[in-house]
Each structure stands twice: as structure tokens, then as C-alpha cells.
Amino acid sequence: MPDTPPSALRTEERPPPAVPPRPERRTLARRAGSAARPVLLPVTVAVAIGAIFISVYLSAFHAPVARDLPVAVVGTAATAQQIADRMPDPPSDTFRVAAVADRQAARDAVEHGEVFAAYVPGPGGAELLHAGAHGPAVTTLVTTGLGQLAEEDGQRLEVTDVVPASPQDTRGLAVFYTTFGLVLAGYLFGIMTYQLAPGVSMRRRLAGLAAFGIVGGLAVAFVVSAFGALPAPFAGVAALVALVAMAVGAATMLLVRALGVLGSSAAAVVFMTVGNATSGGSLPAEFLPSWLAPFSEVLPVGVGVRAVNGLAYFHGDGVLVGALVLAGWTAAGVGGLLLLERIGLRLPLPGVPRPS
């Protein structure tokens, strides 16, 4: 029998190291959390989106009140100030009154969207110039408010609609639906491009975004032209709607790529809830509460609505700014996607293979 080194005996006879007992409570908590998460997370996200939707819409529309609605008064600055001081209350800041030199200047300001209405006082009677294309709510507000001034002065008020809405758009909603149709479509495109085509390269995905915008813009312009709902050029409507579609589509793609399934929820809140409520489609942005009004000037829906409305009725008011803002959204979305592609971030939707 060979001799065994003492060191070997000591090593073999050592008792195995004690294994610490598994913390049963922690294991149970992890199992419970893993089981509850798939149930609670969708409930939490859905309830949060619903609460945000109700909060935003109630804030915007439960009791809309105009603030600083721009109107013009023919006369001196002192005359305009006197008119402003006599405006009916409450509230006292409903109108923002500015003086213009004469009736032609007042009419030009209304036609170009610089003011919502103009009051022309005169010895034989007063005249109110307004734009019916701004919608019935604005028409009612300015005719009521400024009409009281003429009544107090014992004058007859002649109301002239210098920019009437299209006779094929009796409710004044054609601009909103023309714009919002591809906001909804852009949101869906941004989600479905990853759900239905997870293996497509980024180059082909961006080509699809461009094709979606161009084809969508042409389709909407064709439908609007067929109904005769907007007095706007076909090419202009197609171009603006295409920009809206690509802006929302690119931004939604970026959110889905960066945040996974939560990205679609974030896009729904930004574009479908806040964007829709602040679009100015049913009421101008001047009727929004102060904390919501700025969104109308930066989100694609509100920017697109003003641009399409300006193209149709107000000599291009808001078209250039709108095109630049929408192009900025598209560029930011595409740039973000390319950056994530370069650094190799992958956060696909559950159950969907990772995009290449």
C-alpha cells in the first residue's frame, strides 16, 4: 500500500464547506413578483393612460374659456384701449385688442389670421369683420362680445364673414380630420413596423417610413379633394399631411425602439391624447388652459392643423413654421433611430424577434 502524503489526508478529510440556507422568504417574494408583474404592469399602464386622457380632456374642454384672443379695432391706440376697457366681464382677459389704421388694414389682418375679428366703429353704425373658418365657437364669442359694445352705443352692428368656412364643411372639422387621420396612422405605422416586420433592416424600415408619408399624403389629399371639404391646393395638402405622418411615425418608431412595449404607450399619451386635445381642431389654442396651450405649438397635431388651416383659408399662415417643426420631428426621430442602431441597443416587443 503506497504511502499517502499527510497533506492529502488532511485535504480529503476536511468537511465540505457549509452551504448557507436559501432565504425562503426572498425566493417566495421573487416568485410572487414574477407572477404578479405580467398582470399588474398592463393594469397600471392602462389605468395611467386612461387617467391622463381624462385629466387632459377635462382640463381642456370641461369649461373652455378664451384668453388673449387677438382682435383689432379701427382707430387710435386710445380708441382700442377704450374698447378693451368696455369689454364684457368675466373674464377681463378674453380679448387682446390692438389698433389698426383703417377698415382695409382690419380686413387684411383677419384674412391673414393675424386677428380673429375686427371692430369698425362708425357714426352710422358699427361693423364686425370675422373669419367663420375659425369655427362656430369663435364666431359666437366675438359677435356676442363685440356686439354688446354696439348695442351700448345705440348702433346697429353689421356682421361680415370675410373668411367663411367651406360650404361642404358645415361643422368646421375638415381641417382637424384631414390632419389627425394620418396622426393616428403614423402612430400605428410606428408600432406595426416592428411587430409585423421585426427582421427588416433599418435602411428598409426608413424607406417604408418615407413611402408611408408620401402615399398617405396623396391618399388624404385625394379624399379631401373628392369631398370638396377644403379650399386648399391638392399638392399643398398632400405635402403637409405627409410631413405630419412622417413626424408621428418616426417619433413613434424611436419610442418603440428605445422603450420597447412602453414606447407605444408613451406615443399614445403624447400624440393621441395630449396632441389631439391641444390640436386646435375643435377650439383654437387660445381656448386651452395655460399649461396645455404651449403643446399646440410644438406637437405635430397642433402644428399640422394650423398649417392646413392656414393653407386653406389664411394665405399660408403657419405653413412655413409648421413645415419646419414637422421636419424637425422627423429628423429627430430618424436621427435617434440611426443612433440606437449604431450603438446596438435592442429592446424589442415581447414575443417579437429582435430587429436586425
Residue pairs with C-beta under 8 A, 6 or more apart in sequence:
45 262
45 265
49 265
49 268
49 269
49 273
52 269
52 273
53 273
56 273
56 274
56 277
56 292
57 273
57 277
59 289
59 291
59 292
60 277
60 278
60 288
60 289
60 292
61 277
61 282
61 283
64 137
64 283
64 287
64 288
65 91
65 94
65 287
66 94
66 95
66 138
66 141
66 284
66 286
66 287
67 91
67 93
67 94
67 286
67 287
67 290
68 93
68 94
68 95
68 96
68 286
69 94
69 95
69 96
69 116
69 138
69 141
69 142
69 284
69 286
70 95
70 96
70 98
70 114
70 115
70 116
71 95
71 96
71 97
71 98
71 115
71 116
71 117
71 118
71 119
71 142
71 146
72 97
72 98
72 99
72 100
72 105
72 106
72 109
72 110
72 114
72 115
72 117
72 118
72 119
73 79
73 80
73 83
73 97
73 98
73 99
73 100
73 118
73 119
73 121
74 99
74 100
74 101
74 102
74 103
74 105
74 106
74 118
74 119
74 120
74 121
75 99
75 121
76 99
77 99
79 99
79 121
80 97
80 98
80 99
81 97
83 97
83 119
83 121
83 149
84 95
84 97
86 149
86 152
87 94
87 95
87 97
87 145
87 149
88 145
88 148
94 141
94 145
95 145
98 115
100 106
100 109
100 118
103 120
103 127
103 129
106 115
106 118
106 120
106 129
107 118
107 129
107 162
109 115
109 118
110 116
110 117
110 118
110 129
110 130
110 131
110 162
110 163
111 131
111 162
111 163
111 314
111 315
112 314
112 315
112 317
113 131
113 309
113 310
113 313
113 314
113 315
113 317
113 318
114 317
116 130
116 131
116 134
116 138
116 142
116 284
116 286
117 128
117 129
117 130
117 131
117 138
117 142
117 146
118 128
118 129
118 130
119 126
119 127
119 128
119 146
119 149
120 126
120 127
120 128
120 129
121 153
121 155
122 155
124 155
125 150
125 155
125 156
125 157
125 158
126 149
126 150
126 153
126 155
126 156
126 157
126 158
127 157
127 158
127 159
127 160
128 142
128 143
128 146
128 147
128 150
128 157
128 158
128 159
128 160
129 160
129 162
130 138
130 139
130 142
130 143
130 159
130 160
130 161
130 162
131 138
131 161
131 162
131 163
131 164
131 313
131 314
132 139
132 161
132 163
132 164
132 165
132 172
133 163
133 164
133 165
133 172
133 309
133 312
133 313
133 314
134 163
134 172
134 284
135 165
135 172
135 282
135 283
135 284
136 171
136 172
137 282
137 283
137 287
138 284
139 161
143 159
146 157
147 157
147 159
150 156
150 157
151 157
163 313
163 314
165 172
165 313
166 174
166 228
166 229
166 230
166 231
166 312
168 174
168 227
168 228
168 229
169 229
169 230
173 281
173 282
174 224
174 227
174 229
174 230
175 230
175 281
175 305
175 308
175 309
175 312
176 279
176 280
176 281
176 282
176 305
177 281
178 220
178 224
178 229
178 230
178 237
178 241
178 308
179 240
179 241
179 244
179 279
179 281
179 301
179 304
179 305
179 308
180 276
180 279
180 281
180 301
180 305
181 220
181 241
182 216
182 217
182 220
182 241
182 242
182 244
182 245
182 248
183 244
183 245
183 248
183 271
183 272
183 275
183 276
183 300
183 301
183 304
184 272
185 212
185 216
185 245
186 212
186 216
186 244
186 245
186 246
186 247
186 248
186 249
186 252
186 271
187 248
187 249
187 252
187 267
187 268
187 271
187 272
189 209
189 212
189 245
189 249
189 252
190 248
190 249
190 250
190 251
190 252
190 253
190 255
190 256
190 264
190 267
191 252
191 256
191 264
191 267
193 200
193 205
193 208
193 209
193 253
194 253
194 256
194 257
194 348
194 349
194 352
194 355
195 349
195 352
197 205
197 208
198 348
198 352
198 353
198 354
198 355
199 353
199 355
199 356
200 208
200 355
200 356
201 356
202 337
202 338
202 341
202 355
205 253
205 337
205 355
206 334
206 337
209 246
209 249
209 250
209 253
209 334
210 246
212 245
212 246
212 249
213 242
213 243
213 245
213 246
213 249
214 242
216 241
216 242
216 245
217 237
217 238
217 239
217 240
217 241
217 242
217 243
217 245
218 238
218 242
220 237
220 238
220 241
221 234
221 235
221 237
221 238
221 241
222 234
224 230
224 232
224 237
225 234
225 237
230 237
230 308
230 312
231 312
231 313
232 308
232 311
232 312
233 311
236 311
236 319
237 308
237 311
239 323
240 304
240 307
240 308
240 311
240 319
240 322
240 323
240 326
241 304
241 308
243 304
243 322
243 323
243 326
243 327
243 330
244 300
244 301
244 303
244 304
244 326
246 326
246 330
247 300
247 326
247 327
247 329
247 330
247 333
248 267
248 271
248 300
248 329
249 333
250 329
250 330
250 332
250 333
250 334
250 337
251 267
251 270
251 271
251 300
251 329
251 332
251 333
252 263
252 264
252 267
252 271
252 333
253 333
253 337
254 263
254 332
254 333
254 336
254 337
254 340
255 263
255 264
255 266
255 267
256 263
256 264
256 267
256 349
257 263
257 336
257 337
257 340
257 345
257 347
257 355
258 336
258 340
258 345
258 347
259 266
259 347
260 347
260 348
260 349
260 350
261 349
261 350
270 299
271 299
271 300
271 301
274 292
274 295
274 299
275 295
275 299
275 300
275 301
275 302
276 301
277 292
278 285
278 288
278 292
278 293
278 295
278 296
278 299
278 301
278 302
279 296
279 299
279 301
279 302
279 304
279 305
280 296
280 302
280 305
280 306
280 309
281 301
281 305
285 293
285 296
285 297
285 302
286 293
288 296
295 302
296 302
296 303
296 306
297 303
298 325
300 325
300 326
300 329
303 318
303 321
303 322
303 325
303 326
304 322
304 326
306 317
306 318
306 322
307 318
307 319
307 321
307 322
307 323
307 326
309 317
309 318
310 316
310 317
310 318
310 319
310 322
311 319
346 354
346 355
348 354
348 355
